[in-house]
Amino acid sequence: MKMIKNEALPAERKELMVNALMILKIIEGINALDGYAAENRGHLLLENSDIAADNWRDKAVDEFKKALLFHPQQFRARTALAKLLEEEGRRDEAVRLMNDGVNYFYRRGISGLDEFYEYAIKLNLMSGDTTKARELQRKIVSLKEWRSI
């Protein structure tokens, strides 16, 4: 959907979004405890907020929370949820959410993981917790060193 966002008419994009949501519903029906369908629904709502329902933000928040309920290590859902919370002025909640997420083990070489840690650092700095931010910076450095081995 991202690729056609600038080229397709809103009606066409809306139809594609409805189809994507139906496919995610089918996937979720296969394994309701997976959490990945919920995460992808949340991202779909974020990426297409201009054509989504009026309460797309609340729905996206609910989807990301559902995804994290089943798989708390889903750092992309965690980051997206934290950004939505921050935009709503709920920075303390976003910081707690991100700081909880850095405690999970993530396998080596996952794309987007550096951005996850960088956002956690940014939130901690914005909230004035330089100690936690420094701790996370050290963690990133050690992860990068470990990856290069």
Sequence and secondary structure as in RCSB ss.txt:
>XXXX:A:sequence
MKMIKNEALPAERKELMVNALMILKIIEGINALDGYAAENRGHLLLENSDIAADNWRDKAVDEFKKALLFHPQQF
RARTALAKLLEEEGRRDEAVRLMNDGVNYFYRRGISGLDEFYEYAIKLNLMSGDTTKARELQRKIVSLKEWRSI
>XXXX:A:secstr
 TTTTTTS HHHHHHHHHHHHHHHHHHHHH TT  HHHHHHHHHHHHTTTTS TTHHHHHHHHHHHHHHH TT H
HHHHHHHHHHHHTT HHHHHHHHHHHTTS   TT TTHHHHHHHHHHHHHHTT HHHHHHHHHHHHHHHHHHT 
